[in-house]
Amino acid sequence: MTSILSPLTIRQNIRSDQFTGNTSGVAQGFVQGNLAIMPKEWANDFLQFCQLNPKPCPIIGMSRKPGDFMLTELGEDLDIRSDIPKYRVYEYGEVTDEVTNVSKYWRDDLVTFVLGCSFSFEESLIADGLEIRNITEKVNVPMYRTNIQCRPAGRFSGTTVVSMRPMKAADAIRAIQICTRFPSVHGAPLHLGTPSQIGISDINKPDFGDPVTIKEREIPVFWACGVTPQVAIEQAKPPFCITHSPGYMLITDLPNSSLAIL
C-alpha cells in the first residue's frame, strides 16, 4: 500500500507511472504540496500574490534559481518534472495539456513554487477520530470556486477555491481547533454551513475533484485550497505555466509535524 511506503519510494513509483492516482490519504505523516511553475518574469508577482493570500497560498518551498527542477530541500531525488501523478499545462490561461511528466515542456527560465496542501492536516483529523469522507469513499476531495476575493498582486487576482469535508457540528469545532495548528497547510476552515453564502450553487457538483456523501445532521466544512492559484492563472493569462492537476499532489520528505504550531 502506498500509505506505508516512504515518500521517496512513492515518488519513484509516480515517476515510473506505477502510481497514477490522486494522493489523498497517501504517504501518511508527510507533507503534500500544490504546484505552480511559471517564467521568472511572472514569478515576483506570483510570490507577492502568495504573500498577500497566505490562507489559500502558503509557500512551503521554491526552486533556488530559474531552471532548477531538483528540489532537494523538499525531498531526496525530487524531480519536479516527473514526481507528481498528473500535471496541467497552461497557455495564456487555458489548459492545453494534462500529462504525467512535463520534461518536454521544461525551460531554463521556469521558477517553481510549492504550496501547502490540506491533505497534510487530514492525518491529524483522522488521528483525533474524525472521518474524512473523501478518504472513506476513496475519491478525490471536492473543491469549489467561491465568491471570496483574493488580494490582488501585480498581474494576479481572482477568487478563492475551497475544499470541502462534511462533518457534524461538534466535529467541525474540533477540526477548527486541530487545523489552527497548521497555518502552512491552510489552517482553520474558511466557512461552515450554507454553501450559497460563499457563491457555491450546488454542493453536489464540485468544480474540481469528486462529490462526496453529506449525511443527515452534517454540515459542509470549507478550507482554503491550493487550487486557488489556478484560478489566478486563468485570469492573469501568462503565456506559459504548469500546475498540478487538482488532487494530484507533490509528496515531500517533510514530516507533517514540522509544520505544526504547538
C-alpha positions in Angstrom: 0.0 0.0 0.0 1.2 3.5 -0.8 0.4 4.7 2.7 3.2 2.6 4.2 5.8 3.3 1.6 8.4 6.1 2.0 7.9 9.4 0.2 10.9 8.6 -2.0 9.5 5.2 -3.0 6.1 6.8 -3.8 7.8 9.5 -5.9 9.7 6.8 -7.7 6.5 4.9 -8.4 4.9 8.1 -9.7 7.9 8.8 -11.9 7.7 5.3 -13.4 3.8 5.6 -13.8 3.3 2.7 -11.3 1.2 5.1 -9.2 -1.1 7.5 -11.1 -4.0 8.2 -8.7 -4.9 11.2 -6.6 -2.8 11.4 -3.4 -5.4 11.9 -0.7 -4.6 9.5 2.2 -1.2 8.7 0.6 2.2 9.0 2.4 0.7 9.4 5.9 2.9 11.5 8.1 4.4 13.6 5.3 3.6 17.0 3.8 2.0 17.2 0.4 2.2 20.3 -1.8 0.4 22.1 -4.6 2.4 23.2 -7.6 2.8 26.4 -9.7 5.6 26.8 -12.2 6.0 29.9 -14.4 8.5 32.0 -16.2 10.8 34.1 -14.0 9.3 37.4 -15.3 6.0 36.4 -13.7 7.5 34.9 -10.5 7.8 38.1 -8.4 4.1 39.0 -9.0 3.1 35.4 -8.1 5.3 35.5 -5.0 3.6 38.7 -3.8 0.2 37.2 -4.5 1.0 34.2 -2.3 2.4 36.5 0.5 -0.8 38.6 0.4 -3.0 35.5 0.4 -1.3 33.0 2.8 -4.5 31.1 3.6 -5.0 29.6 0.2 -1.4 30.0 -1.0 1.0 29.1 1.8 4.5 28.7 0.3 6.4 25.7 1.7 9.2 25.6 -1.0 10.6 27.2 -4.1 13.3 26.5 -6.6 16.6 28.2 -5.7 17.1 29.7 -9.2 15.2 29.6 -12.5 15.5 26.3 -14.3 16.1 24.2 -11.2 14.0 21.1 -11.3 15.6 19.1 -8.4 14.0 20.4 -5.2 16.4 18.8 -2.7 15.2 20.8 0.3 11.8 19.2 -0.1 12.9 15.6 -0.7 15.6 13.2 -1.8 16.0 12.9 -5.5 12.9 15.0 -6.0 12.4 15.9 -9.7 9.6 18.4 -10.1 9.2 17.5 -13.8 8.1 13.9 -13.1 7.3 13.3 -9.5 3.6 14.4 -9.5 1.0 12.0 -10.7 -0.7 14.5 -13.1 0.1 18.0 -14.3 -1.8 20.7 -16.1 -0.1 22.8 -18.7 -1.5 26.3 -19.4 -1.0 28.7 -22.2 -2.5 32.2 -21.8 -4.8 31.0 -19.0 -6.1 27.9 -20.9 -5.4 24.3 -20.1 -3.7 22.9 -23.2 -2.4 19.6 -21.9 -2.7 17.2 -18.9 0.3 14.9 -18.6 2.2 12.7 -16.1 5.6 14.2 -17.0 6.5 17.8 -18.0 10.1 17.2 -19.1 9.3 18.0 -22.7 7.9 21.4 -21.6 10.8 22.3 -19.3 12.7 25.6 -19.8 15.7 27.3 -18.2 13.6 30.3 -17.1 11.0 28.4 -15.1 10.5 29.1 -11.3 8.8 26.5 -9.1 6.5 27.3 -6.2 5.3 24.5 -3.8 2.3 25.5 -1.7 0.9 23.8 1.4 -2.0 21.3 0.9 -4.9 20.3 3.1 -4.1 16.6 2.6 -1.4 17.2 5.2 -3.8 18.0 8.0 -6.2 15.2 7.2 -4.0 12.8 9.1 -4.3 14.8 12.3 -8.1 14.9 11.9 -8.2 11.1 11.4 -5.9 10.6 14.4 -8.5 12.5 16.5 -11.2 10.2 15.4 -12.8 12.4 12.7 -13.9 10.9 9.5 -12.6 12.3 6.2 -15.3 11.4 3.8 -13.3 11.6 0.6 -10.8 9.1 2.1 -13.6 6.8 3.3 -15.2 6.8 -0.1 -11.8 6.6 -1.9 -12.4 9.6 -4.2 -10.7 13.0 -4.7 -11.7 15.7 -2.3 -14.5 18.0 -3.7 -13.3 21.5 -4.5 -15.3 24.6 -5.4 -14.8 28.1 -6.8 -16.2 30.7 -4.5 -17.0 34.5 -4.4 -14.3 35.1 -1.7 -11.9 37.6 -3.3 -8.2 37.2 -3.1 -6.0 40.3 -2.6 -4.5 41.2 -6.0 -0.8 41.4 -6.6 0.6 42.7 -9.9 -0.9 40.7 -12.7 -2.5 38.1 -10.4 -6.0 38.3 -8.9 -9.1 36.1 -8.6 -11.3 34.3 -6.1 -10.5 31.6 -3.6 -11.0 27.9 -4.3 -12.1 25.8 -1.3 -12.0 22.1 -0.4 -15.0 20.6 1.5 -15.3 17.8 4.1 -18.7 17.1 5.6 -18.9 16.8 9.5 -21.2 17.0 12.4 -21.2 20.4 14.1 -19.2 19.1 17.1 -16.6 17.5 14.8 -16.3 20.7 12.8 -15.5 22.6 16.0 -12.8 20.1 16.8 -11.5 20.3 13.3 -11.1 24.1 13.7 -9.1 23.5 16.9 -6.8 21.0 15.2 -6.3 22.8 11.9 -5.5 26.1 13.6 -2.1 24.5 14.4 -1.3 24.1 10.7 -1.2 27.5 9.1 1.3 26.3 6.5 -1.3 23.9 5.1 -4.3 26.3 5.0 -5.1 26.3 8.8 -8.6 26.6 10.1 -11.7 26.4 7.8 -12.8 29.5 6.0 -16.6 28.7 6.2 -19.0 26.3 7.7 -22.6 25.6 6.7 -24.5 27.3 3.9 -22.6 26.9 0.6 -24.5 29.7 -1.2 -23.1 32.3 1.2 -19.7 31.8 -0.5 -21.0 31.5 -4.0 -21.5 27.7 -4.3 -24.8 27.0 -6.1 -24.7 23.2 -6.0 -22.7 21.3 -3.3 -23.2 18.1 -5.3 -21.4 19.5 -8.3 -17.8 20.4 -7.4 -15.7 22.4 -9.8 -12.7 20.1 -9.2 -12.5 16.6 -7.6 -15.4 14.4 -6.8 -18.7 14.8 -4.9 -19.0 13.0 -1.5 -21.9 11.9 0.6 -23.2 14.5 3.1 -25.2 12.6 5.8 -28.1 13.8 7.9 -27.1 16.3 10.6 -23.8 17.0 8.8 -22.7 20.4 7.6 -20.2 21.2 4.8 -16.9 22.5 6.2 -14.8 24.5 3.7 -11.0 25.1 3.8 -9.0 27.4 1.6 -7.4 25.3 -1.2 -4.2 25.4 -3.1 -6.0 25.2 -6.4 -6.7 28.9 -5.9 -3.6 29.9 -8.0 -5.0 28.0 -11.0 -8.0 30.5 -10.9 -5.5 33.4 -10.7 -3.5 31.9 -13.6 -6.7 31.7 -15.7 -7.3 35.4 -15.1 -3.7 36.6 -15.4 -3.1 34.6 -18.6 0.7 34.2 -18.5 1.9 32.8 -21.8 3.0 29.6 -20.2 2.5 27.9 -16.8 2.5 24.4 -15.2 0.4 23.3 -12.2 -0.6 20.0 -10.6 -4.0 18.6 -11.5 -6.3 19.2 -8.6 -5.9 16.4 -6.0 -2.7 15.1 -7.6 0.0 16.5 -5.2 3.7 16.5 -4.7 4.7 14.2 -1.8 7.7 15.6 0.1 10.0 14.2 2.7 8.9 16.9 5.3 7.1 15.4 8.2 3.6 16.9 8.9 4.8 17.5 12.5 7.3 20.0 11.2 4.5 22.4 10.1 2.5 22.2 13.4 2.4 25.1 15.8 2.5 23.5 19.3 
